[in-house]
Amino acid sequence: MNIRTLLCIFVCSTILAFSALSQPPKALPHIKVSEREMEYAWINSLPDSKAIDSLTKLYNDTNQYKRSFVIGLLRRFDRKNADPLLKKALNDTSSEVRSSAIRVLDEWHDTSDVSLLLNALNDKESKVWCLAANELRRFADPRAVTPLLELLDKKEPSEYSPIIYDLLPYNDNRIVPKLIEKLRDNNSGVRLNTIITLGLKRDTIAVPALIESLHDTIKELVLEAIHALSEMNDSRAIQPLVDLLFLPDISIRYITIDVIMDLPDDDRLQRFLELSKKSGYAHDGALQGIAECGGKEADSIFSRAMKKKNFPEIAAGYRYFIRKGDTSAISMLTDVLLKHGNIIMANEYARSGCKQLKSTADKWSKLMGFELKRQDLLEEGPVIWGHPRNSEPKSTFYTHRYLYF
């Protein structure tokens, strides 16, 4: 609490002690505080019952923002005393005031509020019913499912997009089919929130629809679809994910490899070996996959690449060399980054736990004008020097924040 507020409270308390005031004091000219701060301090000095009476009088102000401020003060009072004024605010003509009333409900966590929040879903203003949907998520009351689904049909996509995530805690067999339907919406925000929600719900019914989302024209949505499929742990996603390795976008290829490695598939190495016979991006992607699989095939391919100084192949399989922890490969890895590197490789060098590779990554970033993200460098990367892949935790999409560049 700052000095100004303490002074304000002291002055107001003094006035109350010597004059049994029934109205809020006016701001005194010699104290530089706003009328609102004076009223707030004065209200806080009163017993609950008198404070509520005073707030009720202040609520009659014509200024919607002042009424909204008054309703915000209700969160410090007992629910029973505040209830009449709160219910009045929920029917206020101002959406600002109605929104403030819904935020206050969050403070009490009372299951009896569900009916009030359900009524708020019928509000004409989107910011009000969006807030109500968000608050209802805490209760996961099955009565909310029908009106929430109706909002997805009745409202504009730009309005209902934020509440898609609010369907997550409900267990109702109507939700996933409705979300699958929304994957075809023209609004990218709707598709994005739907993909995220389906991934978190982990219902394998959505796998075919999410596979279709891998072909979305927006990169961020493709990345989210990859992550959602990783959450499903369904082998049907493997081949469609392998097909993404033909794409030129390196960040998509990197995260796709990581997800494929986590999905149940006894044939993944064979898939990568077959794909390595292709040329271009698919060949590079296949080598990345082989590097992740490790084993005799990887030893053979990358030992040969080292002898021939085949920099493109070493660049594709640099994770193999980092995981092996072979110090004789450091010089080659340094040359590979400087000649064939990218921001993802540089970040993984910097976070590998190898000082020489981190130094190389810093040098590359200065030459290229890139800045390695400090918040990521504080954490260990997904590829650790001298540690095989199977000693690491299951990779997740959110460990790859540095892929966005």
C-alpha contacts under 8 A as a table, 3 or more apart, distances in Angstrom:
res1	aa1	res2	aa2	distance
1	M	5	T	6.55
1	M	6	L	6.91
2	N	5	T	5.53
2	N	6	L	6.43
3	I	6	L	5.06
3	I	7	L	6.02
4	R	7	L	5.17
4	R	8	C	6.12
4	R	33	V	7.49
5	T	8	C	4.94
5	T	9	I	6.19
5	T	37	E	7.61
5	T	41	A	7.52
6	L	9	I	5.14
6	L	10	F	6.16
7	L	10	F	5.05
7	L	11	V	6.18
8	C	11	V	5.27
8	C	12	C	6.17
8	C	33	V	7.55
8	C	37	E	7.72
8	C	38	M	6.44
8	C	41	A	6.58
9	I	12	C	5.14
9	I	13	S	5.96
9	I	38	M	7.82
9	I	41	A	5.23
9	I	42	W	6.92
9	I	45	S	7.69
10	F	13	S	5.16
10	F	14	T	6.14
11	V	14	T	5.14
11	V	15	I	6.27
12	C	15	I	5.11
12	C	16	L	6.20
12	C	25	P	7.48
12	C	38	M	7.48
12	C	41	A	7.02
12	C	42	W	5.83
13	S	16	L	5.05
13	S	17	A	6.11
13	S	42	W	7.41
13	S	45	S	6.87
14	T	17	A	5.09
14	T	18	F	6.47
15	I	18	F	5.45
15	I	19	S	5.91
15	I	21	L	7.91
16	L	19	S	5.27
16	L	20	A	5.53
16	L	21	L	6.05
17	A	20	A	6.80
21	L	24	P	7.34
21	L	25	P	7.86
23	Q	54	S	7.25
24	P	38	M	7.86
24	P	39	E	5.91
24	P	42	W	6.54
24	P	43	I	7.84
24	P	54	S	7.78
25	P	38	M	7.21
25	P	39	E	7.21
25	P	42	W	7.65
26	K	35	E	6.70
26	K	38	M	7.37
27	A	31	I	7.41
27	A	33	V	6.93
27	A	34	S	6.74
27	A	35	E	5.35
27	A	38	M	6.21
28	L	31	I	5.60
28	L	32	K	7.89
29	P	32	K	7.09
33	V	37	E	6.32
33	V	38	M	6.91
34	S	37	E	5.24
34	S	38	M	6.44
35	E	38	M	5.09
35	E	39	E	6.20
36	R	39	E	5.11
36	R	40	Y	6.07
37	E	40	Y	5.00
37	E	41	A	6.15
38	M	41	A	5.27
38	M	42	W	6.07
39	E	42	W	4.99
39	E	43	I	5.97
40	Y	43	I	5.18
40	Y	44	N	6.23
41	A	44	N	5.23
41	A	45	S	6.46
42	W	45	S	5.25
42	W	46	L	6.88
43	I	46	L	5.50
43	I	51	A	5.38
43	I	54	S	7.35
43	I	55	L	7.67
44	N	47	P	7.94
44	N	51	A	7.31
46	L	50	K	6.16
46	L	51	A	5.38
47	P	50	K	5.59
47	P	51	A	5.98
48	D	51	A	5.01
48	D	52	I	6.09
48	D	77	F	6.56
48	D	78	D	7.70
48	D	81	N	7.46
49	S	52	I	5.34
49	S	53	D	6.49
49	S	81	N	6.85
50	K	53	D	5.09
50	K	54	S	6.28
51	A	54	S	5.09
51	A	55	L	6.11
52	I	55	L	4.97
52	I	56	T	6.06
52	I	81	N	7.09
52	I	82	A	6.72
53	D	56	T	5.11
53	D	57	K	6.50
54	S	57	K	5.17
54	S	58	L	6.27
55	L	58	L	4.92
55	L	59	Y	5.92
55	L	70	V	6.34
56	T	59	Y	5.01
56	T	60	N	6.91
56	T	85	L	6.67
57	K	60	N	5.61
57	K	61	D	7.91
58	L	61	D	5.89
58	L	67	R	7.36
58	L	70	V	7.08
59	Y	66	K	7.48
59	Y	67	R	4.98
59	Y	70	V	6.19
59	Y	71	I	7.71
60	N	67	R	7.31
61	D	64	Q	7.54
61	D	66	K	6.94
61	D	67	R	6.43
62	T	67	R	7.77
63	N	66	K	5.39
63	N	67	R	6.43
64	Q	67	R	5.04
64	Q	68	S	6.07
64	Q	94	S	6.34
64	Q	96	E	6.95
64	Q	97	V	6.57
65	Y	68	S	4.88
65	Y	69	F	6.14
65	Y	96	E	7.08
65	Y	97	V	7.29
66	K	69	F	4.95
66	K	70	V	6.20
67	R	70	V	5.03
67	R	71	I	6.30
67	R	97	V	6.38
68	S	71	I	5.19
68	S	72	G	6.26
68	S	96	E	6.35
68	S	97	V	4.41
68	S	98	R	7.87
68	S	100	S	5.76
68	S	101	A	7.82
69	F	72	G	5.04
69	F	73	L	6.65
69	F	100	S	7.84
70	V	73	L	5.32
70	V	74	L	7.18
71	I	74	L	5.39
71	I	75	R	7.96
71	I	85	L	7.87
71	I	86	L	6.94
71	I	89	A	7.21
71	I	97	V	7.27
71	I	100	S	6.44
71	I	101	A	6.17
71	I	104	V	7.63
72	G	75	R	6.25
72	G	100	S	6.07
72	G	101	A	7.05
72	G	103	R	7.88
72	G	104	V	6.29
73	L	76	R	6.25
73	L	77	F	7.93
74	L	77	F	5.48
74	L	82	A	6.14
74	L	86	L	7.68
74	L	104	V	6.98
75	R	78	D	7.96
75	R	104	V	5.48
75	R	105	L	7.85
75	R	107	E	6.22
75	R	108	W	7.69
77	F	81	N	7.05
77	F	82	A	6.38
78	D	81	N	5.58
78	D	82	A	6.30
79	R	82	A	5.09
79	R	83	D	5.72
79	R	108	W	7.35
80	K	83	D	5.38
81	N	84	P	7.31
82	A	85	L	5.79
82	A	86	L	6.07
83	D	86	L	5.00
83	D	87	K	6.08
84	P	87	K	5.36
84	P	88	K	6.30
85	L	88	K	5.01
85	L	89	A	6.22
86	L	89	A	5.03
86	L	90	L	6.35
86	L	101	A	6.17
87	K	90	L	5.08
87	K	91	N	6.83
88	K	91	N	5.46
88	K	92	D	6.44
89	A	92	D	4.84
89	A	97	V	6.20
89	A	98	R	5.73
89	A	101	A	6.09
90	L	97	V	7.37
90	L	98	R	4.72
90	L	99	S	7.85
90	L	101	A	5.90
90	L	102	I	7.44
90	L	120	A	7.85
91	N	98	R	6.68
92	D	95	S	7.26
92	D	97	V	6.38
92	D	98	R	6.04
93	T	97	V	7.91
93	T	98	R	7.99
94	S	97	V	5.36
94	S	98	R	6.43
95	S	98	R	4.93
95	S	99	S	5.94
95	S	125	E	6.73
95	S	127	K	7.87
95	S	128	V	6.64
96	E	99	S	5.22
96	E	100	S	6.29
97	V	100	S	5.01
97	V	101	A	6.30
98	R	101	A	5.11
98	R	102	I	6.49
98	R	128	V	6.79
99	S	102	I	5.19
99	S	103	R	6.39
99	S	127	K	7.30
99	S	128	V	5.30
99	S	131	L	7.06
100	S	103	R	5.14
100	S	104	V	6.37
101	A	104	V	5.13
101	A	105	L	6.56
102	I	105	L	5.13
102	I	106	D	6.91
102	I	117	L	7.57
102	I	128	V	7.88
102	I	131	L	6.95
102	I	132	A	6.61
102	I	135	E	7.87
103	R	106	D	5.36
103	R	107	E	7.41
103	R	131	L	7.68
104	V	107	E	5.50
104	V	108	W	7.42
105	L	108	W	5.57
105	L	109	H	6.75
105	L	110	D	7.72
105	L	113	D	7.19
106	D	109	H	5.66
106	D	135	E	6.68
109	H	113	D	7.87
110	D	113	D	5.62
110	D	114	V	7.94
111	T	114	V	5.75
111	T	139	F	7.09
112	S	115	S	6.66
112	S	116	L	7.92
113	D	116	L	5.16
113	D	117	L	6.24
114	V	117	L	5.07
114	V	118	L	6.05
114	V	136	L	6.76
114	V	139	F	7.61
114	V	141	D	7.64
115	S	118	L	5.01
115	S	119	N	6.29
116	L	119	N	5.20
116	L	120	A	6.34
117	L	120	A	4.87
117	L	121	L	6.53
117	L	132	A	5.31
117	L	133	A	7.56
117	L	135	E	7.53
117	L	136	L	6.72
118	L	121	L	5.28
118	L	122	N	7.51
118	L	132	A	7.33
118	L	136	L	7.93
118	L	144	A	6.60
118	L	147	P	7.85
119	N	122	N	5.68
119	N	123	D	7.49
120	A	123	D	5.22
120	A	128	V	6.90
120	A	129	W	5.67
120	A	132	A	6.02
121	L	128	V	7.56
121	L	129	W	4.47
121	L	130	C	7.58
121	L	132	A	6.13
121	L	133	A	6.88
121	L	147	P	7.25
121	L	148	L	7.77
122	N	129	W	6.79
123	D	126	S	7.33
123	D	128	V	6.40
123	D	129	W	5.78
124	K	128	V	7.90
124	K	129	W	7.80
125	E	128	V	5.55
125	E	129	W	6.71
126	S	129	W	5.32
126	S	130	C	5.81
126	S	159	E	6.20
126	S	160	Y	7.86
127	K	130	C	5.16
127	K	131	L	6.17
128	V	131	L	5.24
128	V	132	A	6.30
129	W	132	A	4.85
129	W	133	A	6.07
130	C	133	A	5.10
130	C	134	N	6.24
130	C	160	Y	7.55
130	C	162	P	7.18
130	C	163	I	6.15
131	L	134	N	5.07
131	L	135	E	6.25
132	A	135	E	5.12
132	A	136	L	6.13
133	A	136	L	5.11
133	A	137	R	6.51
133	A	148	L	7.38
133	A	163	I	6.42
133	A	166	D	6.44
134	N	137	R	5.42
134	N	138	R	7.69
134	N	163	I	6.93
134	N	166	D	5.83
135	E	138	R	5.88
135	E	139	F	7.77
136	L	139	F	5.46
136	L	140	A	6.33
136	L	141	D	7.26
136	L	144	A	7.34
137	R	140	A	5.12
137	R	141	D	7.89
137	R	166	D	5.71
137	R	167	L	7.31
137	R	168	L	7.92
137	R	169	P	6.54
140	A	144	A	7.57
140	A	169	P	5.83
140	A	170	Y	5.58
141	D	144	A	5.84
141	D	145	V	7.80
141	D	170	Y	7.57
142	P	145	V	5.61
142	P	170	Y	6.82
142	P	171	N	7.87
142	P	172	D	7.87
143	R	146	T	6.72
143	R	147	P	7.92
144	A	147	P	5.75
144	A	148	L	6.09
145	V	148	L	5.18
145	V	149	L	6.12
145	V	167	L	7.57
145	V	170	Y	7.25
145	V	172	D	7.58
146	T	149	L	5.24
146	T	150	E	6.17
147	P	150	E	4.93
147	P	151	L	6.28
148	L	151	L	5.17
148	L	152	L	6.77
148	L	167	L	7.75
149	L	152	L	5.19
149	L	153	D	6.83
149	L	175	I	7.60
149	L	178	K	7.76
150	E	153	D	5.17
150	E	154	K	6.08
151	L	154	K	5.07
151	L	155	K	5.55
151	L	160	Y	6.78
152	L	155	K	6.02
152	L	156	E	7.93
152	L	157	P	7.58
152	L	160	Y	6.01
155	K	159	E	6.45
155	K	160	Y	6.23
156	E	159	E	5.28
156	E	160	Y	6.38
157	P	160	Y	5.32
157	P	161	S	5.67
157	P	187	N	6.45
157	P	190	V	6.51
158	S	161	S	5.62
158	S	187	N	7.29
158	S	189	G	7.45
158	S	190	V	7.53
159	E	162	P	7.14
160	Y	163	I	5.58
160	Y	164	I	6.97
160	Y	190	V	7.94
161	S	164	I	5.73
161	S	189	G	6.26
161	S	190	V	4.84
161	S	193	N	6.87
162	P	165	Y	6.64
162	P	166	D	7.84
162	P	190	V	7.94
162	P	193	N	7.38
163	I	166	D	4.98
163	I	167	L	7.15
164	I	167	L	5.70
164	I	168	L	7.82
164	I	190	V	7.69
164	I	193	N	6.28
164	I	194	T	6.38
164	I	197	T	7.25
165	Y	168	L	5.67
165	Y	193	N	6.35
165	Y	194	T	7.29
165	Y	196	I	7.80
165	Y	197	T	5.57
166	D	169	P	7.21
167	L	170	Y	5.81
167	L	175	I	7.41
167	L	197	T	7.90
168	L	197	T	6.28
168	L	200	L	7.49
168	L	201	K	6.48
171	N	175	I	7.94
172	D	175	I	5.84
173	N	176	V	6.61
173	N	177	P	7.65
174	R	177	P	5.89
174	R	178	K	6.38
175	I	178	K	5.22
175	I	179	L	6.20
176	V	179	L	4.98
176	V	180	I	6.09
176	V	198	L	7.18
176	V	203	D	7.58
176	V	205	I	7.79
176	V	206	A	7.16
177	P	180	I	5.03
177	P	181	E	6.29
177	P	206	A	7.94
178	K	181	E	5.09
178	K	182	K	6.50
179	L	182	K	4.96
179	L	183	L	6.58
179	L	194	T	6.01
179	L	198	L	7.36
180	I	183	L	5.28
180	I	184	R	7.68
180	I	194	T	7.75
180	I	206	A	6.57
180	I	209	A	6.41
181	E	184	R	6.04
181	E	185	D	7.61
182	K	185	D	5.11
182	K	190	V	6.93
182	K	191	R	6.46
182	K	194	T	6.84
183	L	190	V	7.48
183	L	191	R	4.98
183	L	194	T	6.46
183	L	195	I	7.23
183	L	209	A	7.49
183	L	213	S	7.49
184	R	191	R	7.16
185	D	188	S	7.41
185	D	190	V	6.74
185	D	191	R	6.38
186	N	191	R	7.89
187	N	190	V	5.39
187	N	191	R	6.54
188	S	191	R	5.02
188	S	192	L	6.02
189	G	192	L	5.06
189	G	193	N	6.20
190	V	193	N	5.40
190	V	194	T	6.03
191	R	194	T	5.06
191	R	195	I	6.11
191	R	221	L	7.55
192	L	195	I	5.28
192	L	196	I	6.35
192	L	221	L	5.72
192	L	224	E	7.40
193	N	196	I	5.19
193	N	197	T	6.10
194	T	197	T	5.12
194	T	198	L	6.05
195	I	198	L	5.22
195	I	199	G	6.17
195	I	210	L	7.18
195	I	221	L	7.65
195	I	224	E	6.59
195	I	225	A	6.05
195	I	228	A	6.68
196	I	199	G	5.21
196	I	200	L	6.36
196	I	224	E	6.50
196	I	225	A	7.64
196	I	228	A	6.49
197	T	200	L	5.15
197	T	201	K	6.15
198	L	201	K	5.04
198	L	202	R	6.27
198	L	203	D	7.03
198	L	206	A	7.02
198	L	228	A	6.88
199	G	202	R	5.25
199	G	203	D	7.72
199	G	225	A	7.85
199	G	227	H	7.23
199	G	228	A	3.86
199	G	229	L	6.65
199	G	231	E	5.84
199	G	232	M	6.94
200	L	228	A	7.14
200	L	231	E	7.13
202	R	228	A	7.86
202	R	231	E	6.15
202	R	232	M	5.22
203	D	206	A	6.06
203	D	207	V	7.82
203	D	232	M	6.95
204	T	207	V	5.22
204	T	232	M	6.02
204	T	234	D	7.29
205	I	208	P	7.37
206	A	209	A	5.39
206	A	210	L	6.10
207	V	210	L	5.11
207	V	211	I	6.13
207	V	229	L	6.77
207	V	232	M	7.37
207	V	234	D	7.67
207	V	236	R	7.68
207	V	237	A	7.27
208	P	211	I	5.07
208	P	212	E	6.52
209	A	212	E	5.13
209	A	213	S	6.54
210	L	213	S	4.86
210	L	214	L	6.75
210	L	225	A	5.94
210	L	228	A	7.50
210	L	229	L	6.87
211	I	214	L	5.35
211	I	215	H	7.81
211	I	225	A	7.40
211	I	229	L	7.68
211	I	237	A	6.67
211	I	240	P	6.78
212	E	215	H	5.86
212	E	216	D	7.60
213	S	216	D	5.18
213	S	221	L	7.40
213	S	222	V	6.41
213	S	225	A	6.06
214	L	221	L	7.77
214	L	222	V	4.93
214	L	223	L	7.89
214	L	225	A	5.94
214	L	226	I	6.92
215	H	222	V	6.81
216	D	219	K	7.32
216	D	221	L	6.57
216	D	222	V	5.94
217	T	222	V	7.81
218	I	221	L	5.53
218	I	222	V	6.54
219	K	222	V	5.06
219	K	223	L	6.29
220	E	223	L	5.17
220	E	224	E	6.27
221	L	224	E	5.01
221	L	225	A	6.06
222	V	225	A	5.03
222	V	226	I	6.25
222	V	252	I	7.99
223	L	226	I	5.11
223	L	227	H	6.36
223	L	252	I	6.61
223	L	255	I	7.89
224	E	227	H	5.02
224	E	228	A	6.06
225	A	228	A	4.95
225	A	229	L	6.17
226	I	229	L	5.26
226	I	230	S	6.33
226	I	241	L	7.58
226	I	255	I	7.94
226	I	256	T	6.79
226	I	259	V	7.43
227	H	230	S	5.02
227	H	231	E	6.49
227	H	259	V	7.44
227	H	396	T	7.42
227	H	397	F	5.64
228	A	231	E	5.17
228	A	232	M	6.70
229	L	232	M	5.08
229	L	233	N	6.80
229	L	234	D	7.32
229	L	237	A	6.65
230	S	233	N	5.50
230	S	234	D	7.72
230	S	259	V	5.78
230	S	260	I	7.89
230	S	262	D	7.43
230	S	263	L	6.82
233	N	262	D	7.96
233	N	263	L	5.55
233	N	264	P	6.91
234	D	237	A	6.05
234	D	238	I	7.86
234	D	263	L	6.91
234	D	264	P	7.22
235	S	238	I	5.45
235	S	263	L	6.55
235	S	264	P	5.96
235	S	265	D	6.63
236	R	239	Q	7.05
236	R	240	P	7.90
237	A	240	P	5.58
237	A	241	L	6.11
238	I	241	L	5.15
238	I	242	V	6.17
238	I	260	I	6.28
238	I	263	L	7.31
238	I	265	D	7.73
239	Q	242	V	4.88
239	Q	243	D	6.25
240	P	243	D	5.12
240	P	244	L	6.84
241	L	244	L	5.26
241	L	245	L	7.41
241	L	256	T	6.35
241	L	260	I	7.09
242	V	245	L	5.60
242	V	256	T	7.54
242	V	257	I	7.95
242	V	260	I	7.63
243	D	246	F	5.94
244	L	247	L	5.51
244	L	252	I	7.49
244	L	253	R	6.70
244	L	256	T	7.30
245	L	248	P	7.91
245	L	252	I	7.89
245	L	253	R	5.34
245	L	256	T	7.51
245	L	281	Y	6.66
245	L	282	A	5.18
245	L	285	G	5.28
245	L	286	A	7.44
246	F	280	G	7.85
246	F	281	Y	5.34
246	F	282	A	4.43
246	F	285	G	7.48
247	L	250	I	7.80
247	L	252	I	7.75
247	L	253	R	7.22
247	L	281	Y	6.52
247	L	282	A	7.49
248	P	281	Y	6.03
249	D	252	I	5.57
249	D	253	R	6.55
250	I	253	R	5.05
250	I	254	Y	6.18
251	S	254	Y	5.15
251	S	255	I	6.33
251	S	344	I	7.61
251	S	403	L	5.61
251	S	404	Y	7.41
252	I	255	I	5.50
252	I	256	T	5.94
253	R	256	T	5.07
253	R	257	I	6.20
253	R	285	G	6.39
254	Y	257	I	5.36
254	Y	258	D	6.57
254	Y	285	G	7.92
254	Y	288	Q	7.90
255	I	258	D	5.07
255	I	259	V	6.24
255	I	397	F	7.36
255	I	400	H	7.58
256	T	259	V	5.15
256	T	260	I	6.09
257	I	260	I	5.13
257	I	261	M	6.20
257	I	285	G	7.68
257	I	288	Q	7.20
257	I	289	G	5.86
258	D	261	M	5.21
258	D	262	D	6.63
258	D	395	S	6.71
259	V	262	D	5.17
259	V	263	L	6.45
259	V	395	S	7.34
259	V	396	T	7.79
260	I	263	L	5.25
260	I	268	R	7.78
261	M	268	R	7.74
261	M	289	G	7.94
261	M	292	E	7.51
261	M	293	C	7.71
262	D	394	K	6.76
262	D	395	S	7.35
265	D	268	R	5.70
266	D	269	L	7.78
267	D	270	Q	5.30
267	D	271	R	6.23
268	R	271	R	4.97
268	R	272	F	6.29
269	L	272	F	5.11
269	L	273	L	6.15
269	L	289	G	7.51
269	L	290	I	6.39
269	L	293	C	6.52
270	Q	273	L	5.00
270	Q	274	E	6.16
271	R	274	E	5.30
271	R	275	L	6.16
272	F	275	L	4.94
272	F	276	S	6.03
272	F	286	A	4.72
272	F	287	L	7.18
272	F	289	G	6.06
272	F	290	I	6.15
273	L	276	S	5.10
273	L	277	K	7.07
273	L	286	A	6.78
273	L	290	I	7.20
274	E	277	K	5.69
274	E	278	K	7.76
275	L	278	K	5.55
275	L	282	A	6.47
275	L	283	H	6.25
275	L	286	A	5.59
276	S	279	S	7.40
276	S	282	A	6.96
276	S	283	H	4.53
276	S	284	D	7.40
276	S	285	G	7.88
276	S	286	A	5.00
276	S	287	L	6.39
277	K	283	H	6.63
278	K	282	A	6.17
278	K	283	H	5.26
279	S	282	A	6.19
279	S	283	H	4.98
279	S	284	D	7.91
280	G	283	H	5.46
280	G	284	D	6.62
281	Y	284	D	5.09
281	Y	285	G	6.05
282	A	285	G	4.99
282	A	286	A	6.01
283	H	286	A	5.09
283	H	287	L	6.31
284	D	287	L	5.18
284	D	288	Q	6.32
284	D	313	E	7.21
284	D	316	A	5.54
285	G	288	Q	5.04
285	G	289	G	6.32
285	G	316	A	7.26
286	A	289	G	5.00
286	A	290	I	6.20
287	L	290	I	4.96
287	L	291	A	6.05
287	L	313	E	7.18
287	L	316	A	5.81
287	L	317	G	5.88
288	Q	291	A	5.11
288	Q	292	E	6.39
288	Q	316	A	5.31
288	Q	317	G	5.17
288	Q	319	R	7.74
289	G	292	E	5.10
289	G	293	C	6.29
290	I	293	C	5.00
290	I	294	G	6.18
290	I	297	E	7.59
290	I	298	A	5.83
290	I	317	G	7.72
291	A	294	G	5.29
291	A	298	A	5.80
291	A	317	G	5.20
291	A	318	Y	7.66
291	A	319	R	6.38
291	A	320	Y	4.74
292	E	319	R	7.11
292	E	320	Y	6.52
292	E	389	R	6.95
293	C	298	A	7.40
294	G	297	E	7.10
294	G	298	A	5.04
294	G	299	D	7.10
294	G	320	Y	6.90
295	G	298	A	5.49
295	G	299	D	6.26
296	K	299	D	4.95
296	K	300	S	6.11
297	E	300	S	5.21
297	E	301	I	6.19
298	A	301	I	5.19
298	A	302	F	5.96
298	A	320	Y	7.75
299	D	302	F	5.60
299	D	303	S	5.77
300	S	303	S	5.37
300	S	304	R	6.19
301	I	304	R	5.39
301	I	305	A	6.32
302	F	305	A	4.72
302	F	306	M	6.07
302	F	313	E	7.53
302	F	314	I	6.75
302	F	317	G	7.28
303	S	306	M	5.06
303	S	307	K	6.36
304	R	307	K	5.19
304	R	308	K	6.21
305	A	308	K	5.21
305	A	309	K	5.72
305	A	310	N	4.93
305	A	311	F	7.49
305	A	313	E	6.33
305	A	314	I	6.30
306	M	309	K	4.90
306	M	310	N	6.47
306	M	314	I	7.09
306	M	332	M	7.86
307	K	310	N	7.80
309	K	314	I	7.94
310	N	313	E	5.64
310	N	314	I	6.27
311	F	314	I	4.98
311	F	315	A	5.88
311	F	336	V	5.89
311	F	340	H	7.39
312	P	315	A	5.03
312	P	316	A	6.30
312	P	336	V	7.83
312	P	340	H	6.93
313	E	316	A	5.06
313	E	317	G	6.23
314	I	317	G	4.99
314	I	318	Y	5.54
314	I	333	L	7.74
314	I	336	V	7.06
315	A	318	Y	5.21
315	A	333	L	7.84
315	A	336	V	5.82
315	A	337	L	7.33
315	A	340	H	6.50
315	A	341	G	7.18
317	G	320	Y	5.49
317	G	321	F	7.21
318	Y	321	F	5.32
318	Y	322	I	6.41
318	Y	333	L	6.99
319	R	322	I	5.06
319	R	323	R	6.07
319	R	383	V	6.61
320	Y	323	R	5.31
320	Y	324	K	6.23
321	F	324	K	5.06
321	F	325	G	6.41
321	F	326	D	6.68
321	F	329	A	6.82
322	I	325	G	5.23
322	I	326	D	7.31
322	I	352	S	7.49
322	I	383	V	7.08
322	I	384	I	6.75
322	I	385	W	4.99
322	I	386	G	6.43
323	R	383	V	6.70
323	R	384	I	6.12
323	R	385	W	5.17
323	R	386	G	4.67
323	R	387	H	5.05
323	R	388	P	5.27
323	R	389	R	7.28
324	K	385	W	7.08
324	K	386	G	5.03
324	K	387	H	6.92
324	K	388	P	7.00
325	G	385	W	5.12
325	G	386	G	3.82
325	G	387	H	7.35
326	D	329	A	5.67
326	D	330	I	7.40
326	D	386	G	7.52
327	T	330	I	5.42
328	S	331	S	7.01
329	A	332	M	5.28
329	A	333	L	6.07
330	I	333	L	4.99
330	I	334	T	6.06
330	I	356	Q	7.44
330	I	357	L	7.25
331	S	334	T	5.08
331	S	335	D	6.45
332	M	335	D	5.19
332	M	336	V	6.14
333	L	336	V	4.94
333	L	337	L	6.27
333	L	357	L	7.84
334	T	337	L	5.43
334	T	338	L	6.37
334	T	357	L	6.90
334	T	360	T	6.10
335	D	338	L	5.17
335	D	339	K	6.01
336	V	339	K	5.26
336	V	340	H	5.37
336	V	341	G	6.35
337	L	340	H	5.38
337	L	341	G	3.98
337	L	342	N	7.26
337	L	345	M	7.21
337	L	346	A	7.10
337	L	360	T	7.70
337	L	361	A	7.65
337	L	364	W	7.26
338	L	341	G	5.83
338	L	360	T	7.96
338	L	364	W	6.03
341	G	345	M	6.14
341	G	346	A	6.93
342	N	345	M	5.38
342	N	346	A	6.23
343	I	346	A	5.01
343	I	347	N	6.13
343	I	365	S	7.83
343	I	370	F	7.53
343	I	372	L	7.85
343	I	405	F	7.70
344	I	347	N	5.17
344	I	348	E	6.26
344	I	402	Y	7.03
344	I	403	L	6.16
345	M	348	E	5.14
345	M	349	Y	6.10
346	A	349	Y	5.07
346	A	350	A	6.15
346	A	361	A	4.84
346	A	362	D	7.88
346	A	364	W	7.32
346	A	365	S	7.38
346	A	372	L	7.84
347	N	350	A	5.07
347	N	351	R	6.23
347	N	361	A	7.03
347	N	372	L	6.42
347	N	377	L	7.55
347	N	381	G	7.98
347	N	402	Y	7.43
348	E	351	R	5.09
348	E	352	S	5.76
348	E	381	G	5.94
348	E	382	P	7.33
348	E	383	V	6.54
349	Y	352	S	5.18
349	Y	353	G	7.98
349	Y	354	C	7.49
349	Y	357	L	5.18
349	Y	358	K	5.50
349	Y	360	T	7.75
349	Y	361	A	6.01
350	A	353	G	7.30
350	A	354	C	7.63
350	A	355	K	7.92
350	A	357	L	6.22
350	A	358	K	3.90
350	A	359	S	7.38
350	A	360	T	7.98
350	A	361	A	5.63
350	A	362	D	7.46
350	A	377	L	6.90
351	R	354	C	7.77
351	R	358	K	6.97
351	R	377	L	5.79
351	R	379	E	7.10
351	R	380	E	5.35
351	R	381	G	4.84
351	R	383	V	7.76
351	R	384	I	7.50
352	S	357	L	7.54
352	S	358	K	7.50
352	S	380	E	6.75
352	S	381	G	5.92
352	S	382	P	7.88
352	S	383	V	5.79
352	S	384	I	4.51
352	S	385	W	5.38
353	G	358	K	7.70
353	G	380	E	7.38
353	G	384	I	6.15
353	G	385	W	5.82
354	C	357	L	5.44
354	C	358	K	6.30
354	C	385	W	6.12
355	K	358	K	5.07
355	K	359	S	6.19
356	Q	359	S	5.14
356	Q	360	T	6.31
357	L	360	T	4.93
357	L	361	A	6.12
358	K	361	A	4.95
358	K	362	D	6.25
359	S	362	D	5.17
359	S	363	K	6.28
360	T	363	K	5.06
360	T	364	W	6.13
361	A	364	W	5.09
361	A	365	S	6.10
362	D	365	S	5.19
362	D	366	K	6.36
362	D	372	L	7.84
363	K	366	K	5.34
363	K	367	L	6.34
364	W	367	L	5.09
364	W	368	M	6.09
365	S	368	M	5.18
365	S	369	G	5.76
365	S	370	F	4.79
365	S	371	E	6.02
365	S	372	L	6.91
366	K	369	G	5.13
366	K	370	F	6.41
366	K	371	E	7.50
367	L	370	F	7.91
372	L	377	L	7.59
373	K	376	D	5.59
373	K	377	L	6.48
373	K	402	Y	7.26
374	R	377	L	5.04
374	R	378	L	6.49
375	Q	378	L	5.52
375	Q	379	E	7.46
376	D	379	E	5.58
376	D	380	E	7.97
376	D	381	G	7.93
376	D	401	R	7.88
376	D	402	Y	6.95
377	L	380	E	7.07
377	L	381	G	7.78
380	E	384	I	7.40
381	G	384	I	6.53
382	P	392	E	7.73
382	P	395	S	7.46
382	P	399	T	7.59
383	V	387	H	7.70
383	V	389	R	7.62
384	I	387	H	5.51
384	I	388	P	7.95
387	H	391	S	6.59
387	H	392	E	7.84
388	P	391	S	5.76
388	P	392	E	7.50
389	R	392	E	5.59
390	N	393	P	7.75
395	S	399	T	6.92
396	T	399	T	5.59
396	T	400	H	7.40
397	F	400	H	5.59
397	F	401	R	7.65
398	Y	401	R	5.82
400	H	403	L	5.55
401	R	404	Y	6.24
402	Y	405	F	7.15
